Amino acid sequence: MEAGPLVSEGDSECLRLFAYGSLLVKTCFTWDSREKGYVEGYERRFYQKSVHHRGTPEVPGLVATLIPSPGGKVLGALYTFNGRDHVSEVLSKLDKQEVYEGFYERRFVTFTSLEQAGRQYSVLVYIATENNPLYAGVLSEDLIAKQIICANGTCGHNINYFQFIVKFLNEHFTLSEDHHSQKIAEALQKILKADALEVGGAVPANHDPADG
């Protein structure tokens, strides 16, 4: 995967962005269209530490990134933003949040739409690579679940972030298509069983799931 230009298909008037983690939870800007689909050759993993939005330096949260995986597939959403000023505003906010605060990198990947008969787009995506200082490395799903339960940051509890991603997957796809997320959800179910909580279930209406 090679780094690409900031905007889609060489058009500074249009930005196409693939969302697979925090941007499925909440966008901090208005989008012009959204459609579900997938990116091949990668898998979603909760291997990136969050020491601000979903955790602290002492108790870091774990948030999603993508790892290369031949034959892999990441389900998510494509956001489209139109207009030069709008594109510039969105990129500025994303770079602040993802690059400067979260150690993610801008990359280009191919997105396949499930709503337009398999139409493909070259899209921007933010990925936290394994050489960044907040990369946690390969972790078991049980360990991830234990960490998610403990962590809490400026945007709320880490478990709420995970629940919203599970909710999106359940509503638009099936959770079983994402084995890593499914195993984490099952591990959380076991840990939270005593409290009769359901991972991916209802979340308080006043909760503000900001990006991160």
N, C-alpha and C positions, 0 to 999 in steps of 0.2 A: 504494500500500500504506500503510495507516494503522497507527499503533501501537495495540496492543490490550491488554487486561488481562493480568495475569501468568499466569492459568490458563485452561484451555480451556473454552469455552462457558459462561463465567460461573460455573463450579463450582470452588470453592477446594479441593475434595476430589480433584480430578483435573487433572493436567497432561499435555498432549500436546505433545511436542517433536519438531521435524523435525531430523534429523541428516544432514549432507552433507559434513562434513570431519573434524575431529578426533574428533567423537563417533562416527564410524563406526570409528575406530581403537581407541578405548577410552573407556568411560564410567567416571567416578569414583564411581558410585553404582549401586544395584540398581534395575532397572526391572521393572515388572509384566508388560509385554508389548512385543513389537516386531514390526513388519510393514513390508514393503517397499512403495514407491510413489513418487510424484513430486509436485513442485510446478511449476505452469506459470507462464510469464511471467518467468522468470529463467534464468540460466545460471551454472554453477560456474566460477569463475576463480581462479587462484592469484596474486592481486594484492595480498595483504596480507602485510606484512613481519612476521616473528617475530624479536624481539631477545632472547628469553629461552628459550622452550621448544624452538624448532627453529633457533636462530641466536644471534647476538650483535649488539650495536650496530655492531661493526666489519664483521661478515660476516652480515647478516641472512638468515634463511631466508624462504621464501615458502609461505604456507598459504592455504587456500581461503576464499573469500567468495562472495556471490551478487551478480550485477549484473542490473538490469532488462533484459529482452530480449523484445519482442513475439514470440510464437510459440515462445519457448524452453521448455525443460523440464529440471528438475533431478531426477535419480534419487537416492534416498536411503532413509532409514528413519524410521519414526515410533516413538518411545518413549512409552509411557504409564506414568505414576506415579500411584498412588492413595494417599489418606490425607493429611489436612491437614499432619501433622508431616513426612511424607515429601516432600510437595510443597515445603514451606518449606525443608527441608534441601537439596533439589536446586537450587532457585532461588538459594539463598545461595551454593552452590559455583559454579554457572554464572556468576552475576554477578561473583564474584571473578575467575574465570578468564577470562571472555569480555569483560566490560565494563571492569573496573578494570585488568586487566593487558593485554588484547588490543585495546581500543578498538572492540569490537563493540557493536551496539545491539539491543535487543529489538524484534521486530516480530511481526505476525501474518500468516499466509498460509494459503491453502487447500491441504490435502494430499489427494491422491486415492490410495486404497488399491488395490494390485494383488492383494490377497488376499481382499478382501471385496466383489467385484463392483463396483468403482468407487466405493465409499462414500467420502464426503468429510468432512473435519474441518477446523475452524479450529484451527491449531496455532501454537505459539510457535516462533520461529526467531531465531537471533543472526546479524546481518549486519554486516560491516565496510563502511561507506559510504565514498565517495571523499573526504569532507571530514575524515577522521581522520588524525592525524599519521603513522601507519604504512602508509597506503595507497600502494602502489608505482606505481599508474597502469597504463595498458595496456602490456603487455609481450609480446614475441613468445614463442612456445613454445620456440624455441631458447635464448633468453636465460634463460627460467625454468629450463630444464633445467640450464644451466651454473651458475646460482645454487643450485639444489637440491643439486647434487653437492658444492658447496663448504661449505655451511652445516651447523653442528652446534651444538646447544643443550643445555640441562639435561635434556631428555627424549630426547635422542639425535639421530642424523643426520636431516637434512631429507629425504633420499632414502627413509629407512625410513617416514616419515610418508606420503609420496606412494605408496610401494609398497603400503601397507596399504589406501589408498583404491582403488587400481587392483585390488587383490585382491578387495575387496568388490564392485566393479562387475563384475568378471569372474565372480564366483561367483553373483551374484544377477541380473545383467542381461547386457549385452554392452558391452565397452569402446567399441565403435564408436558407441554411442548418445551418448557424451560426447566430441565431436570435440576439444575443447580438451585434455582429459586424455589422449586417445589420441595427439595430436600431441606432447605433452610426453613421453609414454612412448616414442614412436618416436625423439625427439631424444636421450633418455637411452640408449636401446639403441645408437645410433650412437656416443655418447661412451664407453660402457662396453664396447663390443664387444671391445676388446683384452683386457679382463679376463674375458671369457666370462661376464658377469653377465646375468641376465634380469630386467628390470623386472617387478614384479608376481609374481615367483616366491617361492620359499621364503625365510623370514626366520628367523634364529636363534631357537630356542625360548626362550632366556633374555632376549630383547629385551623391554623394557617400554615399549610405545608409549603413553606418557601423553598426555593431551589437550594441544593447543596447536599 
